[in-house]
Amino acid sequence: MTVSHSRIRRDRISAGRPEEAVTPTAPLKRLNVFERYLSLWVALCMIAGVLLGKLLPGLTDALRHLEFAPGSQINLPIAVLIWLMIYPMMLKIDLGSILDVRRKPRGVLITLFVNWMVKPFSMAFFAWAFFKHLWLPLIRESLADQYIAGTIILAAAPCTAMVFVWSYLTDGDPAYTLVQVSLNDLIMLVLFAPIVTLLVAGASNLTVPFRVLLDSVIAFIVIPLALGSLSRTLLIRLKGAAWFQDTYVAFFHPITVLALLATLVFIFAFQADNITAKFWHVVLIAVPILIQVYFNASLTYGLMRLFKVPHNVAAPGALIGASNFFELAVATAIALFGPGSGAALATVVGVLVEVPVMLSVCAFCNRTRHWFPAPEEAHGMGGIAVEGTMRETVQSSRGRPHVTFSPPMDQ
């Protein structure tokens, strides 16, 4: 069914969105400089970290052995940087929005199925097939086990922050995106540790110290989520939603960027010897990660089409189904196996490939939006209509648009 331009324009105006030129394909949208060139920044951090590790080995070794608490196995510098990344992400999570999943749950249920019933297990299979069989003549078995563990940890937690960017680039429904991310974060509290423990033990010869893994979940999910939710509730009540989004959340954006880059420098410094001696291992690790990302994106997108979910839910659903919470993965791998481990290196490779892969999925989703019914045609088939719970604002800062999500204003 063809939807006229005037009809689309009327729909956008009635939804409170500014009138804009609409074509059957996705409108041109841009990432900011950091997001657009994330793979370049990762590569530069890789070079800087390796140089630091090689030129200042004493300093690097001292930083490597700084622990959050004796016997915790949580590296202190990286823990602080990870908190500076994860806390701002949790500020965006509106736990109250999860109640809206009851209205039209189909899109949410499909993504949950892929995120928790398919993605970690498919990654374990691909990692086992490549590292235990195809790549085994090229790497030591002990490293194969480390790489399997790292890729499983990477795939065991769905992405939290960058999916808001991917949803924006595909004209995704912001209500659905927020509900899906919030629900995933709550499920992570329960399932992340058992899934990692089960799959790492099943696909490799490693045993995951469950207590250390549980400490990581508390440190990097429970505490930031609790603080983020408390901050969000109190500050919105005291200062209003606009101040919270435009001032408080915006304040952390550059801090989050710098924390991510600093974390990468530290990790590559700790991995300097591994990288210089085994550079091609980065390529070998990337292959199963790429395969599982495209596999899970295709599966989610195909199921959304099969069940006639509208495109503005199907596209972000495919991206959430495929992307990874790499900040949590890096922190967990370091806590479990150490900052110089093969597991930590595997999670960092996930960061390296994240942006170009997700942009390619965005491009495919935008080219195939005609496969899906328009939102009004698919009413009741998976889209989430959240009345008064949030607003999408596309703001411009020096010409670089970004997306913010706001909760309902107190009536």
Buried (B, 14 or more C-beta within 10 A) or exposed (E): EEBEEEEBBEBBEEEEBEEEEBEEEBEEBEBBEBBEBBBEBBEBBBEBBBBBBBEBEEEBEEBBEEBBEEEBBBBBBBBEBBBBBBBBBBBBBBBBBBEBBEBBBBBBEBBBBBBBEBBBBBBBBBBBBBBBEEBEEEBEEEBBBBBBBBBBBBBBBBBBBBBBBBBBBBBBBBBBBBBBBBBBBBBBEEBBBEBBBBBBEEBBEBEBBEEBBBBBBEBBBEBBBEBBBEBBBEBBEEEBBEEBBBEBBBEBBEEBBBBBBBBBBBBBBBBBBBBEEBEEBBEBBBBBBBBBBBBBBBBBBBBBBEBBBBBBBBBBBBBBBBBBBBBBBBBBBBBBBBBBBBBBBBBBBBBBBBBEBBBEBBEBBBEBBEEBBBBEEBEEBBBBBBEEBBBBBEEEEEEBBBBBBBBBEEE
